[in-house]
Amino acid sequence: MKFFKKINKISIIVLAIAFTLGLGGIIAVRAVVLPFTPDLGVASTFALLSDVFNNTSATTTINGDIGFTTFNGTAPGFGTHTNYTPAGTAGTAQATALVALNSQDCTFSFAIGAIDLATDTTHVTAGYGSGTRDYYPGVYCIDGAASVGTAGITLNGAGTYVFRSTGALNTITGSSVTLTGDLASACDVFWTPNGATTLNHDSNFKGTVIPVSQDITVYAGVKWIGRALTFAHVVTIPDADVAITVPTCTKPHLTVTKEVVGGGPKIANQFPLFIDAVLTTTGAAVEVSAGSHTVTETTDSDYTQSFSASCPG
């Protein structure tokens, strides 16, 4: 007698996973539809990472680690941090993350030339549609300079956002990058300009900036939840009341739930289940890194397999 065993409820917070069912079990196939957040490694705790750090204000607040080789100016308490000098190891992790970000395919490419993200109406993300100021998870490629205008932008939905430009990155005075509710997270927002970054007065900014090989300047009143990572280059804070805070980030989890349908002598937890060849338990949330993962199980000739998956978040 054959029994029917079903594996379902694959809760995947890693968006670069797809599966097919084969005769030998479940086989993982890489199918990147949306971008993934790279592992920042030891650079993840840094709010500021540079070769030279210029700061002239006693009211600068850095909530996170600080790394530099040369410091110029005023050195107040900077808030809670560990001061790393030098920070070469974190710089290596920064470079690795930049490669991972810039190797991902463009979800949408703007027309050639400078783009104000706050006013452009052409952007489309597959499955989400388009609209002024609202952006959905994806890789947005700009052949020119990128700016966030006075109207600001909204990042709408859970997932990874990458804004890649061949030119500079600028925010206009008083502009904002807003995250929707508990869905979009500053942990998953990245800016990779191939030009200098300038955050102008009183901007509210979100995300990690990793320029290709340029400097970052942050002016008075900027409130930034993210990271300024430009090791081997310069970060300058020339004005008062700047605050840079590393976002609190949690790693994604993968949950695989097995069900035995139609009865039979075995129950679900009697079928050995593996994530990346590591034994796991049905229904357990396993911490994983972003990217592709392989789910397998020990097969049983008395049972027929089926498979379903979902990605809530």
N, C-alpha and C positions, 0 to 999 in steps of 0.2 A: 504494500500500500504506500502510495506517495503522499507526503504532506506538503503543504504550501507554506513557505516561510517568506515573510515580507520584511524588508528593511526600509524604514521610512523616517520621517522627521529629521532629516539631516540639516541641522541648524548651522549655517556657515556664515561667519562674520568675516571670512576671507573671501573677497570677491573674485579671486582668480582661480576658481575651482570648478571643474565639471567632471562628470563620471559617465562611463558606459559599462554595461554589463556584458561580460564575455563568458565563455564556457568554463574558463578557469577561475571565475570569481569576478570581483569588481576591479576594474582597471581605471586608473586616473588619467585623464587627458587634459592637457593645459588648454584653456579656452578663455583668454583674457578679454573680457568685454568692457569692463570698467577698470580704471587704473588702481594700483595698489600702493599702500603706504610702505615705503622702504624702512628697513631697520636702521635707525640712526646710531646704533651701538653706543659707545661711550660718549658720543656727542649729544645724546638725547637729553642729558641733564643740563646742558649749557644754554643760558639765555644769551650769552655773548661770547663769540670766539673770533679772535683776530690775531694778526701779527702785531699791529700797533693799535692801542686803544687810547683815544684822545677824549678826555672828559673835563669840562671846565665848570661844572655846576655841582654844588654841595647838595642839591636836591634830587640828583639822579638816583633812581631806585632800580636795582637789578635783583629780581627774585629768581635765582637759579645760579648755576655755576658760571664763573667768568674765566676765560682763558685768553692769554696774550703773551707775547714775548717782550714788548716794550710798552710802558705806560707813560702818558704825559698828562699833566694837569692835576685836578683835585680828586682825591681818593677818599670819599666819605665811606660810611659803613656799607652802602650798596644793598642793605637788606640781608636776608639769609642766603649765604652762598659759600662756596669754597673757591679760593682764588688759586687757579692753576697757572704756573709760570715755569717752563713753557707748556704748551698744550698740543704738542705734535701728534700724540696718539689720537686725540679727538679730531684733529685736522685730517688725519687719514680716514677716520670714519665718516667725516663730512664729505670728503671726496668720493668715497664709495657710494654714499647715498645720492650724490649728485648724478653719478653715472646711471644709477638705477632709475632715477626720475627722468632723465633726459633720453633714456632708451625706450621709454613707453610710447606707444603709438598715439598720434593726435586724435582726439575725439572730434575736435572741431578746429579748423584753421581759418583765421580772419583774413580779410583782404589785406594785401600788402600795404604797409604804412603804419604810422602811429595809431594806437587804439585807446580810446577812453572806455574802459570797461563799464563805466556808469551810464553811458549814453548809447552804446552800440546795441542795435536791435537785430543783428543778423545771427547771433550765436544760437546754435542748436545742439543739444545733447541727445543722442539716440535714446528714445524711450521717454524723454522728458519734455520735448517741445522747446520753445524759445520765449524770450521776453526781455524787455529792458530791465536791467539791474539784477534780475534773478539768474543765478547760475546753479547748475546741478552737477553732481559728480562727473568728472571727466578731465581730460587733458586739453587745455586751451592753448593753441599755438599762435603766436603773434610774430609776424615778420616785420619787426620794427619796435619802437618803444611802447611800453604799456603804462597806463596811468589809471588811477581811481579818482574820478572827478567828484565834485561837490555833492552830487546826488547819492554817491556811495553805491555799494553793491550788496546783495544778499546771497549767501550760500545756502541752498535749500535742499536738504536731504542728507541722509547718512551715506558716507562714502568718501573717496579720496578726490581732492581737487588739486590740479597742477596747472599753474599759469606760467608758461614758458615763452620768453620773448628774446628776440635777437638783439634788442636794444635795452635802454635803461628802464628802470621801474620808478615811478613817482606817485605819491599821493598828494592831492590838492588839500590845502588848508581846510580843516573842518570836516573832511570826508570820513566815511566809516565803511568797514567791512563787517557785515552783520551775519551772525549764525542763527539759523532757525531752530528755536526751541532746544530740545535735547538731542536733535538729530545730527546736524553738522557739528564737527568738532575741530578746534584749532589744531589738534594733534594730526589731522589729516589734510591740512592745507599747506601747499608748498608754492614758492615763487622762485623761479630759476632764471633770472635775467642775465643776458650777456651784455651788461652795462651797469653803470653805477645805480645804486638804490638811494632814493631820497624820500624820507617820510617827513612831510611838511607839518607845520604847526597844528596842534590840536587834532591830529588824525587819530582815529581809533582803528587799529590795524590788527589783523589776525593771520597767523600762519608763520611758517619757517621760511626765511629768505636764505637761499644758498646761491649767490652769484657765481657765474662761471669763473671770473677772475677779477672782480672789481670791489670797490669800497662801498660802505654803507654809512649814510649820514642821517641822524635822527634829531629833529628840531623840537622846540619847546612845546610842552603839553601833550606830546604823543603818548598814548596808552597802547601798548603793544603786547598782545598775548601770543607768544610764539618764540622765535629764536633768530638772532642775527649771527649767522655762521659764515664767516668769510676769512678763515685762517689763511695766512700768508698775505693778507691785505689789511685794510684799515677800517675801523669803526670809529666814527666821530660823533660825540654828543656835545654840541657847543652851547646849548641853552638849558634853561631850568625846567624842572618838573617833568622829566621824562621817566616813564616806568616801563620796563620790559620784564615780563613774567613768563616763565616756562609753563606750558599747559600741563595739566595732570592727565596722563595718558594710561590707558590699560591696553594690554595685548588682546588680540582677537582670540576667540575660542571656537572649537569645532566640536559639535555634539552629534554622535551617531546613535540612533535608537533602533533596536531590532525587535521584530514581532514575529511570533509563530502563529500562523492563521490556519484554522481547520483541525486543531488538536494534534495529537501525536505524543510520543514518549518524551520528547525533549522540550525544554523551555528556553527562552531567548538567551539567558546568560550561560547556556551550555554550548553556545557557538563562539569559539574564540574570535575576537574582533581586534583589528590592528589599525592604527593610524601611523603611517610612515614606518611600518614594521615594529612598532612599539605596542605591546598589548594594552588594550583599554577595556572599559566596561560599558555596556549598553546604557545610554542615558547620561553618561558622564561628560561634563564640559571640559575639554582638554585645551590648554593654552597652546597656541601655535603662532608661528610667524606669518607675515603676509606672503602670499605666493601660492604655489600648487602643492597639494598634499595627496597622498595615496591612501585609500581606505581598502582594506582587504579583510577576508574572514576565512576560517577553515571550512571548506565545503563538506557537505554530507550527501551521499548519493540517494538517500531516502527523502530528500527535500528539494524542492524547486525554488529557485531564487527570483525575486523581483526587486526593483530599486526605484526610489523616488527621492527628490531633494528639493530643498527650498533655501533661500538666502534672506532671512529677515534681518536686514541691517548689514 
